[in-house]
């Protein structure tokens, strides 16, 4: 169930809502198969920019391209075959079971009104096993905890087999074990990933590139070790950061204090 990743290119994107410009001429690139993180304080424009990428908002200027194709010019069906999104808001009107929610991820790939075949059902079962919700298959989605809902929606995104996976704070509501797993699962599934993250240590551990947003503008970008510098974190986040190395993996980790 590996995706065929595609290049994401955001060029000069600006976003206006109710006459206020929230994102200012942002540009970023995610190469095929990369995990690219957006970091920044609350209100910096991360979620607004992601909404342009998964087509909920149309940019006031600039373009969003996937392998050269303007995402906003694609049909809804073609877009759903190539882009999946896990948003912060996931309301549900009807109490579908977990299995029914996950199988919805296959809808863009079906013809007509046909139901899931045996092969699709096995794909969905595999995705539920990978995210640890197979025991909840017959439970109603509305009756799940926040973390269980989040894992169910991750399974749905995986079975959609997108070329680009957009994740808006995907570790919200998850316990520590599942926080560590979710971005690893996204990478293993194979798509290009663009994700907004609050947890800078998760960003350091899982992202190939980071873009730092402040007040709707990119103020820094590059590999985590280049971006997550104490002076930048003090300026953007207002915290004192002390870089350390993980004693087992050697990975960059950050310890935080108030300035």
C-alpha positions in Angstrom: 0.0 0.0 0.0 2.8 2.4 -1.0 1.9 5.7 -2.7 3.6 7.2 -5.7 4.8 10.5 -4.2 4.8 13.7 -6.2 6.5 17.1 -5.9 4.7 19.9 -4.1 5.5 23.4 -5.1 3.9 26.4 -3.4 4.8 29.6 -5.2 4.1 33.1 -3.8 0.9 32.1 -2.1 -1.1 34.8 -0.2 -4.4 34.3 1.6 -7.0 36.8 2.6 -10.0 36.3 4.8 -12.6 39.0 5.5 -10.2 41.6 4.0 -7.2 40.7 6.2 -4.1 39.1 4.7 -3.1 36.1 6.8 -0.4 34.6 4.6 2.0 36.7 2.6 3.6 35.4 -0.6 4.8 32.1 0.9 6.9 29.7 -1.1 8.0 26.2 -0.3 8.9 22.9 -1.9 8.5 19.3 -0.9 10.4 16.9 -3.1 8.7 13.5 -3.8 8.7 11.4 -0.7 10.0 14.1 1.7 8.4 14.9 5.0 8.3 18.7 5.3 7.2 20.4 8.5 5.6 23.8 9.1 6.4 25.2 12.5 5.5 28.5 14.1 3.6 30.0 17.0 -0.2 30.0 17.2 -1.7 32.4 14.6 1.3 32.3 12.4 -0.7 31.0 9.4 0.2 27.3 9.3 -3.3 25.9 9.2 -4.4 28.7 6.7 -1.6 27.7 4.4 -2.4 24.0 4.6 -6.1 24.8 3.8 -4.8 26.2 0.5 -2.9 23.1 -0.2 -5.9 20.8 0.4 -8.2 23.2 -1.5 -10.5 24.4 1.2 -9.2 27.9 0.6 -8.3 29.5 -2.7 -5.2 31.7 -2.6 -5.6 35.4 -3.3 -2.3 35.1 -5.2 0.3 32.6 -6.2 -0.1 28.9 -7.0 -0.1 25.4 -5.4 1.3 22.7 -7.8 1.6 19.0 -7.6 4.0 17.6 -10.2 3.4 20.8 -12.1 -0.4 20.6 -12.1 -2.3 23.4 -10.5 -4.2 21.7 -7.6 -7.0 24.2 -7.8 -7.6 23.3 -11.4 -8.1 19.6 -10.7 -11.5 18.0 -10.5 -12.6 17.0 -7.0 -12.2 13.4 -7.9 -8.7 13.8 -9.3 -7.7 15.9 -6.3 -9.0 13.2 -3.9 -6.9 10.6 -5.7 -3.8 12.6 -5.3 -4.2 14.5 -2.0 -5.4 13.4 1.4 -5.7 15.7 4.4 -6.0 15.1 8.1 -7.4 18.3 9.5 -7.8 19.6 13.1 -11.6 19.6 12.8 -13.2 16.3 12.0 -16.9 16.6 12.7 -19.3 13.8 11.8 -23.0 14.1 11.2 -23.7 10.4 11.3 -22.3 7.7 13.6 -20.4 5.5 11.1 -18.4 2.6 12.4 -14.6 2.8 12.4 -14.5 0.3 9.5 -17.0 2.4 7.5 -15.0 5.6 8.1 -11.7 3.9 7.0 -13.2 2.4 3.8 -14.3 5.9 2.8 -10.7 6.5 1.9 -11.2 4.2 -1.1 -14.1 6.2 -2.6 -12.0 8.3 -5.0 -10.6 5.1 -6.6 -14.0 3.3 -7.2 -16.1 3.3 -10.3 -19.8 4.1 -10.0 -21.6 2.9 -6.8 -19.7 -0.4 -6.4 -18.9 -1.4 -2.8 -15.4 -2.4 -1.6 -14.1 -5.7 -2.9 -12.1 -8.2 -0.9 -8.8 -6.6 -1.9 -9.9 -3.2 -0.7 -11.4 -4.7 2.5 -8.0 -6.3 3.3 -6.2 -2.9 2.6 -8.5 -1.2 5.1 -8.0 -4.0 7.7 -4.2 -3.7 7.3 -4.4 0.1 7.8 -6.5 -0.3 10.9 -3.9 -2.8 12.2 -1.1 -0.5 11.5 -2.6 2.4 13.5 -4.0 0.2 16.3 -7.7 0.5 15.8 -8.6 -2.9 14.4 -10.3 -3.8 17.7 -12.6 -0.8 17.3 -13.8 -1.7 13.7 -17.5 -2.0 14.8 -17.5 0.9 17.2 -19.3 4.1 16.3 -16.9 6.9 15.4 -18.8 9.5 17.5 -18.2 7.4 20.7 -14.4 7.2 20.3 -11.9 9.2 22.3 -10.0 12.0 20.6 -7.0 9.8 20.1 -9.0 6.9 18.7 -10.7 9.3 16.2 -7.4 10.7 15.2 -5.9 7.2 14.6 -9.1 6.2 12.6 -8.7 9.2 10.3 -5.0 8.4 9.8 -6.0 4.9 8.7 -8.5 6.4 6.3 -5.8 8.7 4.8 -3.4 5.8 4.4 -5.9 3.7 2.4 -6.6 6.7 0.2 -3.1 6.1 -1.2 -2.5 9.9 -1.9 0.5 11.2 -3.7 0.5 14.1 -1.1 -0.6 13.8 2.5 -1.4 17.0 4.4 -1.4 16.7 8.2 -2.5 19.6 10.4 -1.2 18.9 14.0 -1.6 15.1 13.5 -0.4 14.3 17.0 -3.2 16.2 18.8 -5.1 14.0 21.2 -2.5 11.1 20.9 -0.6 9.5 23.7 3.2 9.4 23.6 3.4 6.0 21.9 1.1 7.0 19.1 2.7 10.4 18.7 6.0 8.7 18.0 4.3 6.4 15.5 2.1 8.7 13.4 4.8 10.5 11.4 6.7 7.2 11.0 3.6 5.7 9.6 3.1 8.6 7.2 6.7 8.2 5.9 6.3 4.4 5.5 3.1 4.9 3.5 5.2 6.6 0.9 3.5 9.9 -0.1 5.1 13.4 0.1 4.1 14.8 3.5 3.4 18.4 4.5 2.6 18.7 8.2 2.1 21.5 10.7 3.5 20.6 14.1 3.7 22.2 17.5 6.1 19.7 19.0 9.5 20.8 17.9 11.2 17.6 19.0 8.8 15.6 16.8 9.7 18.0 14.0 13.4 17.5 14.6 13.1 13.7 14.6 10.8 13.2 11.6 11.1 16.1 9.1 13.5 16.3 6.3 13.0 20.1 6.0 11.3 22.7 8.2 9.7 26.0 7.2 9.2 28.5 10.0 6.2 30.8 9.8 5.7 34.0 11.7 2.8 36.4 11.1 2.1 34.7 7.8 5.6 34.9 6.4 8.4 32.3 6.1 11.3 33.5 8.3 13.6 30.5 8.0 13.8 27.2 6.2 16.2 24.2 5.9 17.0 20.9 7.6 16.0 20.8 11.3 19.6 21.1 12.6 20.0 24.3 10.7 16.6 25.8 11.6 16.2 24.8 15.3 18.8 27.3 16.6 18.4 28.8 20.0 18.5 32.4 18.7 15.8 31.7 16.2 13.6 29.9 18.7 14.0 32.8 21.1 13.0 35.3 18.5 10.0 33.4 17.0 8.7 31.4 20.0 9.9 33.5 22.9 11.6 30.6 24.7 15.1 29.7 25.7 16.1 26.4 23.9 19.0 24.2 24.8 20.0 21.7 22.1 21.0 18.2 23.4 21.7 14.9 21.8 19.5 11.8 22.4 21.7 9.4 24.4 20.7 6.4 22.3 20.0 7.7 18.8 22.1 10.9 18.7 19.2 12.8 17.3 18.7 16.5 18.0 16.5 17.2 21.0 15.5 20.5 22.6 15.0 21.5 26.2 13.0 24.6 26.9 12.9 27.3 29.5 11.1 30.6 29.8 13.2 33.6 28.6 
